Amino acid sequence: KLEGVLGHIVDVTAVVATILGISQTIGLGLTSFASGLYNITGAEWLVTDGEPTTGSLLLALGVVMLCSTASALSGVGRGIKWLSNLNMVLSFGLLAFFIIFGATMFAFTLLGKGLFSYIIHLPALT
């Protein structure tokens, strides 16, 4: 346990690093979100020269803020549980989509080869 000036420096550094990390993640997520909206809708105002416009980034930020605020206001028991359940449903839906419409045998073959290669080479890697 650090106390005094050194403890405060560590605390401030941790808070600043956390804020910057979250900001970077949100920034990248907003760009992906806006580009995804463009790919789904084809609305030209969302992207200019391959980059999301300021308007599309602000729209994406508004959606993310609205969802985050609704989750926080509904409480941890309800909001986070609801988001977690939604995430699981969407994940299994995406998995089902890839199994049904994707190159399933190729993916399973590659998974088997990758696991086998990992197990064979693991002793040399440790």
N, C-alpha and C positions, 0 to 999 in steps of 0.2 A: 504494500500500500504506500503510494507516494503522497507526501504532504508538502505543503509550502509552495514555493515558486516552481520547483520542478514538477510537482503534481498538477499545478495550474497549466503549465506549458503542455504537458501530456494531454490533459483534458481538452484544451483548446485545439490542439493539433488533431485529436481524434474527432472532435465535432466538425472542424473544417474539412477534414478528409471525407467524413461521412456525407456532408452537404455537397461537396464537389462530386463525389461518386454518384450520388442520387441524381444530381443535376445532369451529369453526363449520360446516365442511363435514360432519363426522361427525354433528353434531347435526341438521342439516337432512336428511341421508341417513337417519338413524335414524327420524325422523318420517315420511318418505316410505315407508320400509321397513315400519314398523308399520301405516301406513294401507293400504299395498298388501296386507299380510297380511289385514287386515280385509276389504278388497274381494274377495279371493280366497276366503277361508274363511267370512266372515260371522260369525265368532266375536265375540259381543257384548262380551266382556271386553277386547278389544283397543282399543276406542274408546269414549269416553264424551263425549257432547255434541259430537261432531265432532272431538275431540282425542284423540290416542293416550294410553292410560293409562300409568302408571309401569311397570306390569308388562310391557306390550308393548314399551316403550322398553328396559327391561332385557333382555328376550328378544332384541330386535334387536341390542343392544349385545353380548350374549353370542355371537350368531351371527357378527357382524362380527369380534369379537376372536378367536374360534375359527378363522375363515378366515384372518385376518391372521397369527396365530401359526403355523398349519400352513404357510402360504406362507413365512414367515421361517425356520422350522425346516428346511424342505426345501431351502433354499439358493436363491440367485438363479438359477442355471442351470436348476433344475427348477421351483421354485415360481412365479417370475415368468413363466417361459415357459408353464407350464401355465395360469396365470390369463390371460395374454395370448391364448393359443389359445382358451380358453373364451370370452373376451370377443368374439373374432372370430366364433366359431360362433354365439353368441347374437345378435350384431349382424346377421349375414347371415340368420339365422332370422327375426328381427324384420322385416328388409327384405323377405324373401320373403313373410311374412304380410301385410304392407301391400300388396305388389304383387298378391298373389292375392285378398285379401279387401277391400282398400281401394278408394278412388276413384282408381284408377291414372291414368286419362286426365285427370282434373281435376288431379292432382298434376303430371303431365308438362306439361300446358298451363300451369299456374302457374309451373313451373320455367322453361319457355321464355320466358314473358312477363317474369319476374323478371330473367333473364339479359339479355334484350334491353333492358329498361329500365335495368339497371345499366350496360351497355356504352354506351348512348346518353347517359346522364347523367354518366358518369365524367369526361369532360373538364371539365365545369362544377364538379365536386366537388373537383378537384385544384387 
